């Protein structure tokens, strides 16, 4: 297992989470500079995701990107935006995590 594609994947997750958090702020207050920053972060996230997919299977990369991003955004929503995290939401995220683990365990490396 090469570490490089996973680093790109986690960079994609990080900048996606930043972009979505800024998106929430933009929705609440507006502002062109925040809007442009949001688009830049989301675009950079897709660039990093595409780079990771050069070596990782698409299903593994996308499932991991989306699930870890969702978990991070849920935490940020709870911590900084007073959003609820109920039992059903936690159950849903647990099922997603189990799914990502299964997808990654069954994945074969992407073709070069």
C-alpha positions, 0 to 999 in steps of 0.5 A, a space after each residue: 500500500 502506497 501512502 501518497 494517494 491516501 495523503 491526497 485523499 485526506 487532503 481532499 477531505 480536509 479542504 472539502 470540510 473547510 469549503 463546506 464549513 465556509 459554505 455554511 458561513 456564506 449562507 448565513 452572512 454572504 460576502 464575495 471573498 468567502 464565496 470565492 474561497 469556498 469555491 476554491 476549497 471545493 475545487 481543490 478538494 476535487 483536484 486532490 480526490 482525482 489525484 488520489 484516484 490515480 492509484 486508489 479504486 474509485 469506490 474506495 476513494 469516493 466512499 472514504 472521502 464522503 464518509 469522513 467528510 460527513 463525520 467531520 461536518 456533522 461534528 462541526 455542525 454540532 460543535 459550532 452551529 448548534 445542530 442536533 446529533 441524534 441516535 438515528 444520525 449516529 446509527 446512519 454514520 455507523 452504517 456508513 463507516 461499516 460500509 466504507 470498511 467493507 468497500 476498502 477491504 474488498 478493493 483491489 489497487 487501481 490499474 496503472 
